[in-house]
Amino acid sequence: MKIVAIVTLLKKEMDLSQEMWRKKQVQTDGSMIVDVRTLNEYKMGHIENSQLLDIQEPLSFINQLKTFDKSNTYFLYCRSGARSAQACQIFKQHGISNCFNLLGGILDWQGELKII
């Protein structure tokens, strides 16, 4: 039962509302915004200055993840928040503890989107 409570607590700290996600990202020097959707989704509209890291391409995802600076802070998003929550867990498994998930994903995003 204690393990479930710890996992729930960690997930709550990782999942941020849009307001908190934006605020924390702006306040964190050198942070990176990561879009874990597919290339087609990314092209249809993404948050400016985000880097694509498609979680549905596992080998590429892990290989790119291995190049990330473990001391950096990462702000992840996807379409609804589910894939980015999963990606945050993978980041943590690879030693990147400073990562945050955008609750509601791009579906709930109130800011501008860049289209390719």
PyMOL commands that set and color helices and strands:
alter all, ss='L'
color gray80, all
select helices_A, chain A and resi 2-14+18-27+39-44+58-65+82-93+105-108
alter helices_A, ss='H'
color red, helices_A
select strands_A, chain A and resi 15-16+32-35+50-52+74-77+99-102
alter strands_A, ss='S'
color yellow, strands_A
deselect
rebuild
show_as cartoon
